[in-house]
């Protein structure tokens, strides 16, 4: 979506007579991108659907809070990342299973998932990513899969580009080590 199209959409979102229809366009325009961003963080299709629904509920209920300091897509990504991380924290806190047990089964779980269309290597990559600390996992996912620039990630996560580069570098190193130990 061009910046001009986004500005028009924002005008429609701020007008009560066109707000609902404009928000439907937001869902159509950004739904799939947000779903895959969430899915890469939470891994399970059903969980990603639930989190995505929460993202759109939160976006709808906070439309008045969006002051257009950033692009609409950035604002939605920020909500999606925060909702995903909140979901993961709650899941970790509510889980009776030890985290290592869950993480070691990620590859098997993904290969068995009807919605997962990757191969075993992709499943192992997801397992390696799942073992990263939260910040490294988020930075790696945004940079590797979404090919976001550090400046965009910095705006999204509200942190410095230097710390993001360090997190990404460390994440890549840990993922490489994961694959070395698998050989």
Buried (B, 14 or more C-beta within 10 A) or exposed (E): BEEEEBEEBBEBBBEEEBBEEBBEBBBEBBBEBBBBBBBBBBBBBEBBBBBBEBBBEBBBEEBEEBEEEBBBBBBBBBBBBBBBBEBBEEEEEEEEEEEEEBBEBBBEBBBEBEEBEEEEEBBBBBBBBBBBEEBBBBBBBBBBBBEBEBEBBBBBBEBEBEBBBEBBEBBBEBBEEBEEEEE
